[in-house]
């Protein structure tokens, strides 16, 4: 993962900068993460799939590398990651069609009666 290894290291270093400036906040954020990813009704692997889907749709390379690494440790296959990629493309593209319609709606409202 050459490139993603460097991206992950940079993301961790940048997070460390925030930890230096905002230690209490980052401690609370880390606790929130731990609680959020803890197995409950959904197991840890399923929660990581959800996180990876969002990371891809939101275009966060550091998040992608982090969640893929966690999924590898949890036994995810390449085909499972490929399925997540397909869902992410739908989720990244589908919402744009909804909000694109909202842009046209706003235009129509803004030009109504002019």
C-alpha positions, 0 to 999 in steps of 0.5 A: 500500500505504498501511497496509502501507507504514506497518506496514513502516516501523514493523517496520523501526524496531522491528527497528532497536531490537533491532539497537541492543541486540543488534548481534552477534545481529542480524548473525547473524540477517541472515546466517541470513536471507540463507542461508535465502532464497538460491536452491538446490533452490528458487528465491528466488520459491518460498521467498518464497511459503513465507514469505508462507504462513507470515506469513499463517497466523501473522498477521504483518502486517509479514511479509506486507508485506515478503514481498509487496513481495519477491514483487512485485519477483520478478514475482509476479501478483495471482492467484499471491498469491491462490493463496497466500492460499488455501493459507494459509487451509487451513494456518491452519485445518487445524492447528487441527482437529488441535490441537483434537482434541488438546485434546479428547484432553487433556480426556478423559485429564484426566477419565478415571475421574472 
